[in-house]
Amino acid sequence: MNHDKPSDMGVQGITEADIANYLAHTPGFFERQAELLATIRLASPHGTRAVSLQERQMEMLRERIKGLEHKIIEMIRAGQENVAIADRLHRWTRSLMLTSDARALPDVLVTQVKQQFLVPQAAVRVWDVDAAYADLPQAQGVSDEARSMAQSLSLPFCGLNAGGDVVKWLEDSHTVASMAMIPLRHGPGDGCFGLLVLGSPDPTRYAADMGTDFLMRIGELAGGALSRLLPPTPSA
């Protein structure tokens, strides 16, 4: 006849939970029973040998410290990446501010986007610009379909290359696997007057589920800079 009892049952119905609760609320127990610490043997997770309670506690502490070290390293790496991105954004913004010739702005914007953010391909188009800038290459060849699509974007679009007029603005469109489309506006609530397009042969570079906060900042700065190409606003 098997008289074995469940492992969580002790003497006279005392459970392991009862023992654990007693030890947790009796901090002086191991001070009064110090010899137990030397006799208790536990299985080591790093082999088949048994170790003392103190050794097991040290192993647990080392594992916990190692986990914290990994988290700290990740935090440092993320902080360094954020600083690098902020530096690139600063240099790109500075290049736009130092461009005194408004006609040069579209070229400077695209060139610096590619250089500072390591974007393989980029292009920008604007429309409804002032007559003085209507002959710019970036103000040509924008279809009604592209305008309507840009106007419908409340946030930057990221995803796989689905073809269409917009991707053809890029230099080597057939190599583009993923792309981002960033609407350009003079200010919040204003109509869209342009579109910045980024392309990459990497299908994961501009994934549909990626965050767009940074791209929104790019769009706001680009829209603010290129608004110099728009007709003057009538005085009130």
C-alpha positions as a Markdown table, in Angstrom:
| # | Residue | x | y | z |
|---|---|---|---|---|
| 1 | Met | 0.0 | 0.0 | 0.0 |
| 2 | Asn | 1.4 | 3.4 | -1.0 |
| 3 | His | 1.5 | 5.8 | 1.9 |
| 4 | Asp | 3.3 | 8.6 | 0.0 |
| 5 | Lys | 1.7 | 12.0 | 0.4 |
| 6 | Pro | 1.7 | 15.0 | -2.0 |
| 7 | Ser | 5.0 | 16.9 | -1.9 |
| 8 | Asp | 3.3 | 20.0 | -0.6 |
| 9 | Met | 2.0 | 18.3 | 2.5 |
| 10 | Gly | 4.0 | 18.1 | 5.7 |
| 11 | Val | 3.5 | 16.7 | 9.2 |
| 12 | Gln | -0.1 | 16.8 | 10.5 |
| 13 | Gly | -1.4 | 18.6 | 7.4 |
| 14 | Ile | 1.2 | 21.4 | 7.5 |
| 15 | Thr | 1.9 | 22.5 | 3.9 |
| 16 | Glu | 5.0 | 23.9 | 2.3 |
| 17 | Ala | 3.1 | 27.2 | 2.0 |
| 18 | Asp | 2.7 | 27.2 | 5.8 |
| 19 | Ile | 6.4 | 26.6 | 6.3 |
| 20 | Ala | 7.3 | 29.3 | 3.8 |
| 21 | Asn | 4.9 | 31.8 | 5.5 |
| 22 | Tyr | 6.4 | 30.9 | 8.9 |
| 23 | Leu | 10.0 | 31.5 | 7.8 |
| 24 | Ala | 9.1 | 34.7 | 6.0 |
| 25 | His | 7.5 | 36.1 | 9.2 |
| 26 | Thr | 10.1 | 34.7 | 11.6 |
| 27 | Pro | 13.4 | 36.5 | 10.5 |
| 28 | Gly | 15.2 | 35.2 | 13.6 |
| 29 | Phe | 14.7 | 31.5 | 12.8 |
| 30 | Phe | 17.9 | 30.9 | 11.0 |
| 31 | Glu | 19.8 | 32.9 | 13.5 |
| 32 | Arg | 18.6 | 30.5 | 16.2 |
| 33 | Gln | 19.1 | 27.5 | 13.9 |
| 34 | Ala | 22.3 | 28.6 | 12.1 |
| 35 | Glu | 23.5 | 25.0 | 11.7 |
| 36 | Leu | 20.7 | 24.4 | 9.3 |
| 37 | Leu | 22.2 | 26.7 | 6.7 |
| 38 | Ala | 25.3 | 24.5 | 6.5 |
| 39 | Thr | 23.3 | 21.3 | 6.2 |
| 40 | Ile | 20.6 | 22.2 | 3.7 |
| 41 | Arg | 21.6 | 21.0 | 0.2 |
| 42 | Leu | 19.9 | 22.2 | -3.0 |
| 43 | Ala | 20.3 | 21.1 | -6.6 |
| 44 | Ser | 22.4 | 23.4 | -8.7 |
| 45 | Pro | 20.8 | 24.6 | -11.9 |
| 46 | His | 24.3 | 24.4 | -13.5 |
| 47 | Gly | 24.8 | 20.7 | -13.0 |
| 48 | Thr | 23.8 | 17.6 | -11.0 |
| 49 | Arg | 25.8 | 18.4 | -7.9 |
| 50 | Ala | 24.2 | 19.6 | -4.7 |
| 51 | Val | 25.1 | 23.0 | -3.2 |
| 52 | Ser | 24.5 | 24.7 | 0.1 |
| 53 | Leu | 21.7 | 27.2 | 0.6 |
| 54 | Gln | 24.3 | 30.0 | 0.7 |
| 55 | Glu | 25.8 | 28.9 | -2.6 |
| 56 | Arg | 22.4 | 28.7 | -4.2 |
| 57 | Gln | 21.6 | 32.2 | -3.0 |
| 58 | Met | 24.9 | 33.4 | -4.4 |
| 59 | Glu | 24.1 | 31.8 | -7.8 |
| 60 | Met | 20.7 | 33.4 | -7.8 |
| 61 | Leu | 22.2 | 36.8 | -7.0 |
| 62 | Arg | 24.8 | 36.4 | -9.7 |
| 63 | Glu | 22.1 | 35.5 | -12.2 |
| 64 | Arg | 20.0 | 38.5 | -11.1 |
| 65 | Ile | 23.0 | 40.8 | -11.4 |
| 66 | Lys | 23.8 | 39.5 | -14.8 |
| 67 | Gly | 20.3 | 40.2 | -15.9 |
| 68 | Leu | 20.5 | 43.8 | -14.6 |
| 69 | Glu | 23.8 | 44.2 | -16.4 |
| 70 | His | 22.2 | 43.2 | -19.7 |
| 71 | Lys | 19.4 | 45.7 | -19.1 |
| 72 | Ile | 21.8 | 48.5 | -18.3 |
| 73 | Ile | 23.9 | 47.7 | -21.4 |
| 74 | Glu | 20.7 | 47.9 | -23.5 |
| 75 | Met | 19.7 | 51.2 | -21.9 |
| 76 | Ile | 23.1 | 52.6 | -22.6 |
| 77 | Arg | 23.0 | 51.4 | -26.2 |
| 78 | Ala | 19.6 | 52.9 | -26.7 |
| 79 | Gly | 20.7 | 56.2 | -25.2 |
| 80 | Gln | 23.7 | 56.3 | -27.5 |
| 81 | Glu | 21.5 | 55.6 | -30.5 |
| 82 | Asn | 19.2 | 58.4 | -29.5 |
| 83 | Val | 22.0 | 60.8 | -29.1 |
| 84 | Ala | 23.3 | 59.8 | -32.6 |
| 85 | Ile | 19.9 | 60.3 | -34.1 |
| 86 | Ala | 19.5 | 63.7 | -32.4 |
| 87 | Asp | 22.9 | 64.7 | -33.8 |
| 88 | Arg | 22.0 | 63.7 | -37.4 |
| 89 | Leu | 18.6 | 65.5 | -37.1 |
| 90 | His | 20.5 | 68.6 | -35.8 |
| 91 | Arg | 22.9 | 68.6 | -38.8 |
| 92 | Trp | 20.1 | 68.0 | -41.3 |
| 93 | Thr | 18.1 | 70.9 | -39.8 |
| 94 | Arg | 21.1 | 73.2 | -39.8 |
| 95 | Ser | 21.8 | 72.4 | -43.5 |
| 96 | Leu | 18.2 | 73.6 | -44.3 |
| 97 | Met | 18.5 | 76.7 | -42.2 |
| 98 | Leu | 21.8 | 77.6 | -43.9 |
| 99 | Thr | 20.3 | 77.3 | -47.4 |
| 100 | Ser | 19.6 | 80.9 | -48.3 |
| 101 | Asp | 18.5 | 80.2 | -51.9 |
| 102 | Ala | 15.0 | 78.8 | -51.7 |
| 103 | Arg | 15.4 | 77.1 | -55.1 |
| 104 | Ala | 18.2 | 75.0 | -53.7 |
| 105 | Leu | 16.1 | 73.7 | -50.8 |
| 106 | Pro | 14.6 | 70.6 | -52.4 |
| 107 | Asp | 18.0 | 69.3 | -53.5 |
| 108 | Val | 19.7 | 70.1 | -50.2 |
| 109 | Leu | 16.8 | 68.5 | -48.3 |
| 110 | Val | 17.0 | 65.2 | -50.2 |
| 111 | Thr | 20.8 | 65.1 | -50.3 |
| 112 | Gln | 21.1 | 65.6 | -46.6 |
| 113 | Val | 18.3 | 63.1 | -45.8 |
| 114 | Lys | 20.3 | 60.5 | -47.7 |
| 115 | Gln | 23.6 | 61.4 | -46.2 |
| 116 | Gln | 22.6 | 62.0 | -42.5 |
| 117 | Phe | 20.1 | 59.2 | -42.1 |
| 118 | Leu | 21.8 | 56.7 | -44.5 |
| 119 | Val | 18.7 | 56.5 | -46.7 |
| 120 | Pro | 19.5 | 54.6 | -50.0 |
| 121 | Gln | 17.0 | 56.6 | -52.1 |
| 122 | Ala | 14.9 | 59.7 | -51.5 |
| 123 | Ala | 12.8 | 62.1 | -53.5 |
| 124 | Val | 10.6 | 65.1 | -52.8 |
| 125 | Arg | 7.8 | 66.7 | -54.9 |
| 126 | Val | 5.8 | 69.9 | -54.2 |
| 127 | Trp | 2.8 | 71.5 | -55.9 |
| 128 | Asp | 0.8 | 74.7 | -55.8 |
| 129 | Val | 4.1 | 76.6 | -55.3 |
| 130 | Asp | 4.7 | 80.2 | -56.2 |
| 131 | Ala | 5.1 | 80.9 | -59.9 |
| 132 | Ala | 8.8 | 81.8 | -59.3 |
| 133 | Tyr | 9.4 | 78.1 | -58.4 |
| 134 | Ala | 7.0 | 76.4 | -60.8 |
| 135 | Asp | 9.9 | 75.4 | -63.1 |
| 136 | Leu | 11.8 | 73.4 | -60.4 |
| 137 | Pro | 12.2 | 69.7 | -61.3 |
| 138 | Gln | 10.6 | 68.8 | -57.9 |
| 139 | Ala | 7.5 | 70.8 | -58.9 |
| 140 | Gln | 6.9 | 68.7 | -62.1 |
| 141 | Gly | 5.2 | 65.4 | -62.9 |
| 142 | Val | 2.9 | 65.1 | -59.9 |
| 143 | Ser | -0.3 | 63.3 | -60.8 |
| 144 | Asp | -3.7 | 64.0 | -59.3 |
| 145 | Glu | -3.6 | 60.5 | -57.9 |
| 146 | Ala | -0.4 | 61.3 | -56.0 |
| 147 | Arg | -1.7 | 64.5 | -54.7 |
| 148 | Ser | -4.9 | 62.9 | -53.5 |
| 149 | Met | -3.0 | 60.1 | -51.8 |
| 150 | Ala | -0.6 | 62.5 | -50.1 |
| 151 | Gln | -3.6 | 64.6 | -48.9 |
| 152 | Ser | -5.2 | 61.6 | -47.3 |
| 153 | Leu | -2.2 | 60.8 | -45.2 |
| 154 | Ser | -2.5 | 62.1 | -41.6 |
| 155 | Leu | 0.6 | 60.2 | -40.6 |
| 156 | Pro | 3.7 | 59.0 | -42.5 |
| 157 | Phe | 3.0 | 55.8 | -44.4 |
| 158 | Cys | 5.5 | 52.9 | -44.1 |
| 159 | Gly | 5.2 | 49.6 | -45.9 |
| 160 | Leu | 6.3 | 47.4 | -48.8 |
| 161 | Asn | 6.7 | 48.9 | -52.3 |
| 162 | Ala | 3.3 | 48.6 | -53.9 |
| 163 | Gly | 4.2 | 50.4 | -57.1 |
| 164 | Gly | 2.3 | 53.5 | -58.3 |
| 165 | Asp | 3.3 | 56.9 | -59.4 |
| 166 | Val | 5.1 | 57.9 | -56.2 |
| 167 | Val | 7.8 | 55.2 | -56.2 |
| 168 | Lys | 8.7 | 56.2 | -59.8 |
| 169 | Trp | 10.1 | 59.5 | -58.3 |
| 170 | Leu | 13.0 | 57.5 | -56.9 |
| 171 | Glu | 16.2 | 57.1 | -58.9 |
| 172 | Asp | 16.2 | 53.3 | -59.0 |
| 173 | Ser | 12.6 | 52.4 | -58.2 |
| 174 | His | 12.7 | 48.7 | -59.3 |
| 175 | Thr | 15.2 | 48.0 | -56.4 |
| 176 | Val | 12.9 | 49.5 | -53.7 |
| 177 | Ala | 11.5 | 46.8 | -51.4 |
| 178 | Ser | 10.1 | 49.1 | -48.7 |
| 179 | Met | 9.3 | 52.8 | -48.6 |
| 180 | Ala | 8.1 | 55.6 | -46.4 |
| 181 | Met | 5.8 | 58.5 | -47.6 |
| 182 | Ile | 5.8 | 61.6 | -45.5 |
| 183 | Pro | 3.2 | 64.4 | -46.2 |
| 184 | Leu | 4.5 | 67.9 | -46.1 |
| 185 | Arg | 2.4 | 70.7 | -44.7 |
| 186 | His | 3.0 | 74.3 | -43.8 |
| 187 | Gly | 1.6 | 73.8 | -40.3 |
| 188 | Pro | -0.9 | 71.5 | -38.4 |
| 189 | Gly | -4.3 | 71.4 | -40.1 |
| 190 | Asp | -3.0 | 72.9 | -43.3 |
| 191 | Gly | -3.4 | 71.2 | -46.7 |
| 192 | Cys | -0.7 | 69.0 | -48.0 |
| 193 | Phe | 1.6 | 70.7 | -50.6 |
| 194 | Gly | 4.3 | 68.1 | -51.0 |
| 195 | Leu | 5.5 | 64.5 | -50.3 |
| 196 | Leu | 8.9 | 63.2 | -49.2 |
| 197 | Val | 9.5 | 59.6 | -50.3 |
| 198 | Leu | 12.2 | 57.4 | -48.8 |
| 199 | Gly | 13.1 | 54.0 | -50.3 |
| 200 | Ser | 15.2 | 51.0 | -49.4 |
| 201 | Pro | 16.0 | 47.6 | -50.8 |
| 202 | Asp | 15.6 | 46.2 | -47.3 |
| 203 | Pro | 11.9 | 45.1 | -46.9 |
| 204 | Thr | 12.2 | 45.6 | -43.1 |
| 205 | Arg | 13.6 | 49.1 | -43.2 |
| 206 | Tyr | 10.2 | 50.8 | -43.4 |
| 207 | Ala | 7.9 | 48.1 | -42.0 |
| 208 | Ala | 4.2 | 48.7 | -41.7 |
| 209 | Asp | 4.3 | 48.3 | -37.9 |
| 210 | Met | 7.2 | 50.6 | -37.2 |
| 211 | Gly | 6.8 | 53.8 | -35.2 |
| 212 | Thr | 6.4 | 57.0 | -37.2 |
| 213 | Asp | 7.2 | 59.7 | -34.5 |
| 214 | Phe | 10.6 | 60.4 | -35.9 |
| 215 | Leu | 9.3 | 60.5 | -39.5 |
| 216 | Met | 6.7 | 62.9 | -38.4 |
| 217 | Arg | 9.4 | 65.3 | -37.0 |
| 218 | Ile | 11.2 | 65.0 | -40.4 |
| 219 | Gly | 8.0 | 65.9 | -42.2 |
| 220 | Glu | 7.3 | 68.9 | -39.9 |
| 221 | Leu | 10.8 | 70.3 | -40.5 |
| 222 | Ala | 10.8 | 69.5 | -44.2 |
| 223 | Gly | 7.4 | 71.1 | -44.6 |
| 224 | Gly | 8.5 | 74.2 | -42.6 |
| 225 | Ala | 11.6 | 74.6 | -44.8 |
| 226 | Leu | 9.9 | 74.0 | -48.1 |
| 227 | Ser | 7.0 | 76.3 | -47.3 |
| 228 | Arg | 9.3 | 79.1 | -48.5 |
| 229 | Leu | 8.3 | 77.9 | -52.0 |
| 230 | Leu | 4.6 | 78.6 | -51.5 |
| 231 | Pro | 2.9 | 81.8 | -52.6 |
| 232 | Pro | 3.0 | 84.6 | -50.0 |
| 233 | Thr | 0.1 | 84.5 | -47.6 |
| 234 | Pro | -2.2 | 87.6 | -48.1 |
| 235 | Ser | -1.9 | 90.0 | -45.2 |
| 236 | Ala | -5.0 | 90.3 | -43.1 |
